[in-house]
């Protein structure tokens, strides 16, 4: 393999061709504009793609011994689906090249012999396409997720969801990892957005959700209603249909009455289980009482899920309660007693984790000097302020 040139630019490209002389020529001409890596075979290229940072563009010769270009691209796409693939072809390969473009395997093909200016133009077009692809993914995974987190913080601020969505996400991820199920982008978004429907419940429904046994028909009906409302709201947001589908699945009877086998059902069940765990925890129910309720609600759990629930519901040492100055409040602290306005209006309910906006508001509230918070039996350095 010819090593990449020391180039400060981040447009990483990979050239694959069994013609060593051609690779050297391409490298000399392209290294002024791109960060170039070259490989002389398909197998070498696949290993390079697997063990390197992502290449924006991969340009592959059609005709190579051992593994032809189209096969290299097909296998490379499995490793690096966001890379953009170009193909160098001869006249005899035009039909194959055009089919590859039409099938979406190849972004563009170049017919040999071709001018260096044409190669540079194709690579630049491929880099722009790569930027579009990665920008879309960035929007979905980070920007969009960040916006959703802000939305849920607002929901949690104005109406107590009776659960901790951070705990739900953490627990669901752990369960899915323990049973070797895939954890994809839907898990964090569903864990957060599942509470979107709570503010639209009436007072009687909220009372049932807060206090009724999770095994009662009344409670099951309200939980299903929450997910149904959340699903309907989310369906109005483009690209979030998979989240809506998961919420509908979580409201179905099958998710609680059978052992799930496919990944989608496992994701739905893990989030629903975590939802109930968090709800019981907020009620102060732990140990055998909580375990019995969950086992009654989910009579046929996967063994890994069952072990996780058993461990999570074990009675934990009770935290101590301390009244601390509002200036010492930190994001993530648990409120131990209701915080009320001077006129008696409830501001933050007991059992809520403090979000950044909550901390800011409490610090700025005139007349409020201290807040009672839970201090875990084993205080973390962050909570201790060190």
Secondary structure, 3 states (H helix, E strand, C coil): CECCCCCCCCCEEEEECCCHHHHHHHHHHHCCCCEEEEECCHHHHHHHHHHCCCCCEEEEECCCCCCCHHHHHHHHHHHCCCCEEEEEECHHHHHHHHHHHHCCCCCEEEECCCCHHHHHHHHHHHHHHHHHHHHHHHHHHHHHHHHHHHHHHHHHHHCCCCCCHHHHHHHHHHHHHHCCCCCCHHHHHHHHHCCCCHHHCCHHHHHHHHHCCCCCHHHHHHHHHHHHHHHHHHCCCCCCHHHHHHHHHHCCCHHHHCCCCCHHHHHHHHHHHHHHHHHHHHHCCCHHHHHHHHHHHCCCCCHHHHHHHHHHCCCCCCCEEEEEEHHHCCCCCEECCCEECCCCCEEECCCCECCHHHHHHHHHCCCCCEEEEEECCCCCHHHHCC
